[in-house]
């Protein structure tokens, strides 16, 4: 039978399958420093001396703003842990994990699991690349398979080619406009059709990167001649294999996009799916323009920006900065004169890191309009609560920087031609390769902010919980556990970071939760969309949150809740309407539900009103919850 590209990779990595899930062998893992410290503490707790993957890489790219000792201590811990456990270590300044991994390690047909939601960037090179919580990545490094709910595979047919000034960012924004941030849940997007060959690997990676904003499990492009040329230019010819769907492969759903009809688009505040044509925003004053992030910081992106800026000056009312995605990009921009053009125009050069995308610096002015080539524009994520953040392509962003107002780049005239080099500058000196036989006795240095993991005991049979908070649809992990330069350095200290849980929604939530005893949260659709940060489950667990009752859950966050022993309970519309903050919810027959013998019993209030709730989990997830979380479960499995 004709198979999809997704099916081919899954079949080649399938360890086990049930009616609900695939268990996949993981070839490669990646972590970044905002999630990596916890992931390696978790791996250490499993009790193995060395990772069991083909390749694992620890990147430093998020917490690079060193205003205190915390981030530097984390970086030292990560370097020591990498040496101890047999992991490559990408030093601060080497670049953003997804950009560097695409350049130096990504390989068609491989599986990649990363503790970052934008790990699907690797799909641009033909990988099955999936984002997950740090504990899932620790389990994969321990040699355990990674489980995903069986997804629908969506065939996205790209026809024709993009017009001048329209870019790959506009393709994914068009999909977000059509499908919303919930439209990809439980789906893998597989790109096909004649338009695919017109897109470079960096352009494909932009699309797969922002597939995360659809809520997709992952996105993937075929490995073709374009892929081969990219890998050859990186000096990695041996990594290439041809890989594509069979002729006549059948998809669960199909979407067609005529690339020739697309125009420059922008995601408006405060969601990646609030998409409008740029021409509808023309004339809106712009205060800040930032170009970079793992979405649009490739050499091709920045060479296009440099070409547009040549012999021009940024508008005097605009604060303009770029952040190259990797040291390779920065060095090559410096060598080919592009960096000179950017600096001469008035651009500011930030370090090769995530930076402003994760709220690490470059916060906009009060109420300011910020145009960014990033992937998320959630309220307050920029560091300024009332900022108006728009997401666009580099072409739109540079046009706005020059004019000081929203400008359709097609108004700039003829698009400058940008040619990619036959060979990229390869310098891996900032990637530390571990010894073949690391010493199990090697010391791992821990600063005072690196605290032991909080633990949860086995699951209770009955829980009486106070509703601590009632929330709307599409609550993000930024809403649950904010990022930014003040909070991110606390990622290794759950007690400290838990003080900020829901702080942007309700001041004093953490104190209320701790003083109220065991509690739960009630939420609408798509609870936990956005980042893979497991702290959005781990910190609430520390505060005594035992369950979340929601209309539906985002995939990664749902897994993180289960991993830390928090019950992800589906509640119907009537139950959601009934429950309010301060109500009492009783969960009964939990053990019976986890054994698969009978449904969970959920009642509300002193009169015991029965709620229509479901604990929709797989057999494996039942076992994890019965143990009180994944760490307890895998410790028993690996050691036993």
N, C-alpha and C positions, 0 to 999 in steps of 0.2 A: 504494500500500500504506500502511496506517495506520502512523504512525511514533511512536516514543517521543520525549519531550522531549529526551533526550540525543542521539538520532539527528539531530534537527533542528539542534541547535547544532553538532554535529560536521560535518554536511554543509555548513553555512554557512561553516565555517572550514577545510574540508579542503584541504590543499595537495597531499597525495599519500597513497596507501594501498598497502600491501603485504599479503601474507597474514598478516603478524604484527603490523603497526603502522599507526597513523594518524599522519600528520604534520599538525599543526594550526597555523593562523595565530593568533598571540597578540595580543589587543587591548591588554591592560593587564598591567603587572607591579607587584609590590610587593616590597620588601626591608625587613628590620628590622636594627637595628644589630649584632646578634650575628652575622649572616650577611652584612650589606650591605657592610662594608668589603672583605671578600674578593671579593664579587660585582663591586664597582666596580673593584678592582684587576684582576680578570679581564676586565672590559669594556674597561678601559684597554689591556690587553695585546693585545686584538683589533685595536685601532688605529683605531677610529671616533671622530669628533668629537661625535656626537650620537646619542641613541637613536632607533630607528625605529618604536617603538610609538605607538599613539594616546595612551597615558597611562602614565607610570611614576612611582611614588611611593616615596620613601625615608623610612621611619619610624624614629624613635628611641623604643624602648619596652622593650628587654631590659636592656641594660647601662647603667642609669641611676644605679646606686649608685656614686658617685664617691669612692672611698677612696684613689685615686692618680691620676696623670696620664693613665693609659691610656685610660679610657673617654671622658674629655673630649677627648682628642686624636682618638679615633675619630669623635666627634660632629662635630668641626671638619672632619675629612677628608670625612665624608659630606656636610656642607653645601656644601663647596667642589666636590666631585664632582658633586653635583646641579646646581649652578649651571653647571658646565662642560659637562655632557652633556645638559642640557635635561630635568631631572627635578624634580618637585615634592618639597619637603622638609618633612616634618612634624616640627616641633621637639620636643625633650624636654618632656614635660608636656602635649602635645596628645592623647596617648592611645595605646592599644594598636592596632596596625596593622589587625587584622581588624575591630574595632569601628568605628574611624574610617573605614575603607574602605567598610564597609557603609553608614554614615551619609552620607558625602560623595561617594563615587565609584562605588560598585557600580551596575551596570546590567544588567537582564535581557537574556539572549541573548548577552552578551559573554563572551569567554574571558579568564581571569585566571590568571597564573602567578606564584607567590610563593615566595620562598626561606624558607618556613616551612611546616611540615607541616599547620598548621591553616588554611591558605589556603582550603580548602573551605567555610569560614564563608560565603563569598560565594554559595554555593549556596542559602542561605536567601532570596536575593533573585532567584533564577532565573539565576545565572551558572554557567558551566562553569568552576569555580575549582579549581585543582590546585596542590598543593605540590610543590616540586622543590629540588634543590641549587642553590647560588648560581651555579655555572658554567652550568647550564641556563638560569637566568634571565638571565645575561649574554648568552648566545647569543640568547635571545628579544629582548632589547633591541637586539641587533645586526640584528634583522630575520629571523633564522632561525626556521623552524618548530620546534615542540616535538613530540617523538615520544612516543607512549604505546603500550604493548602493547594490542592490541584487547581491550577489556574486555567482560565479560558485564554486561548491564544488569539489575538486580534491581528489580522493581516492588514497592514497600512500600506496601500498602494500609492506610490508617488509617481505622478505622470509629468512629463515635459521637464522644464528646468526653470530655475528662479530668474525673475527679471532683474535688471540692474538695481542696486541699492536694497534689494530684498535678500534676507539671509536665513540661515538655518534657525536662528532664534524665532523668526516669524512663523516657521513651520510648527514648532512646538507650541507657540502662543496660539496659533490657529486651532490646534488640537485642544488646548485648555479652554479656548472660547467655546468650542463645540461640546466638550465632555464634562467640564468642571473639575474641581479638585477631588471629587468622589468618583469620577468616571472611569478610573483605571483600577479601582480596588478589585483584587482577585483576578487580574489580567496581566498577561505579558504582551507587549506590543512588538510585533515583528515587521520590520520595514522591508518593502519589496517594490518591484516595478522599475520601469525604465529611468525614473528620476533618481534612483539611488546612485547610479554611476556618475551623476553630475556633482555629487557631494563628496568633499574630502573627508578624511578621518576626523579631523578636528570639528568639522561641521556635523558629522554624524554623532560625535560625542556630545556636542551641545544638546542635540535632540534627546539622546538617551539619558543624559544628566537630568534634564528637566522633566523627563517622564516620571520622576519621583513626585513631582507636584500634582500629577494626575492620580496619585495613590497607587500606581502600578507596582507589581512585584518586580518587574524589570522591563527593559526594552533592548532590542538587539537588531543589528544590521548584518547582512551577509559578509563573509570574508571573500573579497574579490581582488581584482587587479589593483584597485585603488588602495586596498589594505596592504597588498604586497609591496607597492611602491613606498608607502609610508614606513613600513617595517624595514625595508631595505635602506631607506634614508636614515633610519635610526641605527643602522649597522646590525640589524637583527633578522636577517633573511631567514634564518633557520626556524624562527618562530611561526612563519606563515604556513598556513594550509588553506586550500580553497574550501569554502563551506557555505552552502546555500540550501534553501528549501527545494524539495523535488518539484518538478513540473506537475501541476495538478494537485498540489497539497491542499488539503481542506482546512479552513480556519473556522473557529467558533463564531467569530464576527469579522466583518470587513469594513474598512473605511477607505475612501479614495480622496486624495488631495491633488488637485491640479496646481502644480507649483507655479505655473505661468500666470495664474490669476491672483496670487497672493500679493499683499502690499505691506509696507512697514506697519507694525503693530506695537502696542504698549499694554502691559498689565497695569491697571490703575490701583490706587490704594483701596483696600489693604489685603488683596488676595491675588495670587498668580492667575486666577481665571477671570478676573474683572477686566477683560481685554477689549480694547477699542482700537480703531485705526488711528495712526498718528495724525492724519489730516484732521480728525475730529478734535484734536487737542491743540492744533496750531495756534501759536500766539500766547499760550500759557507760560508765564514767567518761570524760569528755572534758576534755582539758587546753587545747585551742586550737581556735578556729573562725576560718576565713578565708573571706571572700566576695569574689569578683572573678574575674580572669583573662579571657581572650578568650571563655570559654565562658559565663560567667554574671555579667557586669558591666554589663548594659544598664540603661537607666533603669527599665524595667518590673521587672527583677529587684530593683534596689535600692529602688524605691518599695515593693514588697511587703515587703522586709525592714524598712524604716523603719516601715511601718504596723504590723507585728507588734511592733516594739520600743516603739512609742509608750506612754509612761507606765509602762514596765517597765525593769528593771535586769538587766544581764547577770550570770550567776552569778559569785560572787567567786572561784571556782577556775578560771575560764575566761579565757584571753587571747583577745580578740576584736578583729578588725580587718577593714576593708573597703578595697577598691581599685577605685574607679570606672573603667570601661573607657575613658572619654574625657573630655576637658574639657567637652564638651557635657553629658554625664551629670552631672558634678560641679557645674557651674553651675546646671543645672536642679534638682538636689537641694537646692542651697543656696537657690534662689529659692522652692521650694515647701514648705520647712520639713522635708523629709525628712532632710536632713543634721543639723538640730538634734535630731531624734528619735534618730538613731543616736548622736550625740555624748552626748546626755543619758543614754542607756542604759549608757554606759561603753565604747562602741566607739572604736577608734582608726582614724584616717583615714590611709591610705597614699596615695602619689602615683598618678596615673593612668598605670600601667605594669604590666608583667607581674609584676614583683616576686617574691613568694614562689613563684609557680608555676614559675619557672626557677631557684629557689634563691637569689634575691637578697634576703636578709633574712628575718626572721620564722621562723627555724628553730625547730622545736618543742623542748621540754625533752627530756632524756634519757629514752628509752623512752616519750615522750609520745604520747597519742592526739590526732591533729589531724584535724578534720573540715573539708574544703575543697570549694568549688564548682568546682574546677579540672578538668582533663582527664586528668592523669596522676598516678599515685601509686607510681612505680617506687621501689624501695628506695634510700634515700640521696638522692633528688632534692630533698627538702625542706631538705637541709643537715644533718640529724641522721640518722646511719646506722641507729640502732635505733628511729627514730620509727615509729609505726603510723598511716599516712595513709589516710583514707577519703574517697571522692568522693561528694558528694550534691548535691541541689538546694539552692537558697537557702532554701526553706521548711524542709527538714530541718535545714540548718545553723543557722538562727536559732533553731529549737526547741531544738537542743542547746546553743546559747549561753545561752539563758535557764535551762535546767534543770540544766546541768552534767553531764548524762548523755545517752546516745543516747535521743532522744525522737521518737516518731511525731508529726509536726506535727498530725495529725488530733485529737490529744489537747488541742490548744490552744483548741478551740472553733470558732466560726464564722470562716471565712476572710475577711480584710478585702478589700474591693473596691478594685481599683486601676484607674484610668482613664488612658489615654494622652492626651497633649495633642493638640489639633488642629494645632498647629504647634510644632516643636522650636526651641530657641534656636540660631540659626545664626551662628557667628562663626569665620570661617576665617583670622583674622589670624595664627595660628601655623602656617599652611601657606604656605611661601615658593614663589611661582610663578617659574620661571626666565624670563629674557629670551627673546624669540622667536628671537633670533639670538645665543646665548651665544658669547663669545669663546673661540676654540680656544686662545688664549694665556693664559687665566685660570689663575692659580696654584692648585694643590691642595696645601695644607699637610699635611705628614706628620710625626707625632711619631716619637720614636725606637723605639717599639714596633711601628710599621707597617713590616713587612719585605717584601722582594720575594717573589714566589711561588716555591716550590720547583718544579723542573722535572724531568720524566722524559723520557728519550730514547725512540726507537722500540722496539717490542716485540722481545724476544729470541726465538730459535727454540727454545732449550732452556734450562730453568732447573732447578737443583738447590737445593731449599729445605728448610730445617729447619722442622718443626712447632713454632712458638713457643708455642702455647696451644691447648688443646682445650676447647670450650665446649658448654654445654647448649642446649636449645631457647629461642626467644624472647629472645635476647640483644638488648638495646635499644641505641640510639645513645648513651644515657646511660651504659650499661655500657662502651661503647667509648671515648667521649670525654665525660667528665662535665661537667656545668654547674656553677653556683654562683658565688658572689661572688669566690672565689679564682682560679678557672680562666677564667671567661668574659672577663675583661679581656685575656686573652692571645690572643683569636681572630685578631688581625691579625699574630701572630708564630708561625708554624707550628713553628719550631724550639723555642720556649719551651713552647708548649701540648702538643707531642708528648710531653713528659716525663710527661704525665698519662694517656696512652693505657692503657686497661684498669687504671688505678691502683686502682679499687675492687674488682677481682677478683684481681689479682696485683701486689703491690708490686714495683717494680723491673723491670716488663715492658719499659719503654723502653730501659733500659740493656742488658738481656738481648738485645733485638732488635738494637740497634746493634752489639753486640759479636759477634753470631752470623752476621752477613752476611745475604744474601737469605733471607727466610723466608716462611712461610704460616701461616694460622690455620685450624683445623678447628672447625666449628660444626654444631649441629643444625638444626631447622626454624625458619623465619621469622627468619633472622639479619638484624639491623639494623632491627628495628621501632622505631617512635616518631618522634623528631624528624627533620627534613630535614637536619640539620647536616652539611655536606659535610666538615667537619673530621674526622668519624669515618672518612673515607676518606683525606683529604689528609694527616693526621698519620701514620697507619700507613704510607702511601706514603713519607713522609719517613724513617720508621724502617727502610725496606727490605722492607716486606711487599709481595710480588709477586702473591699469589693468596690467595683464601679458598675453602676447600673446605667446602661446607655442604649440608645436606639440602634447604633451600630458602631463598629470600631475600625480604625485604621490598622493595617496588617502588622506593621512593626511594633506599634505600641501595644496592641493586643498581645503579641508574643512576649513583650517585656513585662506586662502585668502578670502573665502566667509564670514567667521565669522567676518572679519575686513573690509568688504566692498570693497575688491579689486576684480575686475571682472576677472574670469579665462576664457580667451577666447581661443578657439582652432583655430589655423591657419594652413592652408594647406602648403605643401612643397613649392609651388610657392610664397606664401606670406612670408614665412620664409626666402626664398632666397632673395626676393626683399627688405625686411626691413633691414636697417642698423642703427647703432648708429647715432643720430642727426636728423633722419627723423621725420616728423610730422605725427601722426596718429589721425584721427578724428573718434570718436565713436558717432553714431547718433541713434535715436529711441531707446534709452536705456529703457525708461519707457514702450514703446510698447513691447519690447522684454521681459521685466520682467513681464509684464501682460500676456505673452503668446500669444499675438495677431499677432505679425509679427517679422521677424528676426532682429537682431541687424545689423546696417549698419556700415561698417568699410571701411574707405578710407585712402589712403596714399599720402603724397606729395601735392604740390601746384596744381597739375592737377587733384587731387581727384581720383586716381586709385582705383578702387573697389577691395577689398580683399575678398577672400572666407573664411569667419570666422564664427564660430558657438559659441553660448553661450548655451552649453549643460548642463542644470541644471534642477533640479526637481522643482515642484511647491512650496515646502517648502523653497528651496534655493532661489527661486525668491522673496519670501516674505522677507527673511533675507536681501537680497541685496537691496530690495526696501527701507527697514528701515535704510540701511547704516551699517548693521552688526548685529551679533547675540545678542550682549548685549542689544542693543535697542529693538530688537525683543522679547527677553525673559523677559525683564523688563516689557514690556507691557502685555505679556501673564500671568506672575506670579502675577503681581499686579492687573490685570484686571479680 
